[in-house]
Amino acid sequence: MTEGTTSAVEAEAATGAGAADSLVARLEQEGDIAADYLEGLLDIADLDGDIDMDVEGDRALVSIVGEGNDRSLQRLVGHDGEVLEALQELTRLAVHRETGERSRLMLDIAGFRARKRAELATLGSKAAEQVKSSGEQVKLRPMTPFERKVVHDAVAAAGLRSESEGEEPQRCVVVLPG
């Protein structure tokens, strides 16, 4: 390799690393904006909770966690996560207002999404096993986009394909035979 080629390769690697650093910085900024918004919401609602921020892949993750067995945050989750979904959209709008960029931020409250993710991964794995043993496709109940994504990932990890069909809010995952 010539000296000029090495410099070009190094420059390309540095640009890639710079882009990754830039993405992480942008996602951290999203998390900070979301945390400020959610802290204001907690104050207005007179609820106690700590806010944790993380970056996973290409998303900012923001979690509101309570102390011990404090059930007061459950009001922010609502029935089957409906209030949580609405708060996530409002938080994304707050981030959009500040940055001008669309946010894919993921909000979790009191560990609801983490528990839901584990349940859905199990559901996807079981559906994949059922398809493998029967050779027939399996159609699951209607799900939110978040839920479908978790199930699709679990099915793919089991070595099968899946697709979504139908229209919102009745869109569901169909697990297909290999």
Number of C-alpha atoms within 10 A of each C-alpha: 5 6 7 9 10 11 11 11 11 12 12 12 12 12 12 12 12 12 12 13 12 12 16 19 13 17 24 18 16 28 27 18 20 27 21 15 16 23 18 12 13 17 11 9 10 10 14 16 20 14 19 14 18 15 18 12 10 13 19 23 21 24 23 21 18 19 11 6 7 12 10 14 18 17 13 21 21 13 10 10 18 12 15 21 19 14 19 21 17 15 25 23 17 19 25 15 12 13 14 10 13 11 18 16 21 21 23 23 23 22 16 17 19 13 11 16 17 14 14 21 21 16 17 26 21 15 23 29 18 16 18 18 10 11 13 13 17 16 16 17 10 18 17 13 14 14 18 24 17 20 30 23 18 24 26 16 14 16 14 19 17 23 14 18 13 10 9 11 10 11 17 21 22 21 27 19 19 13
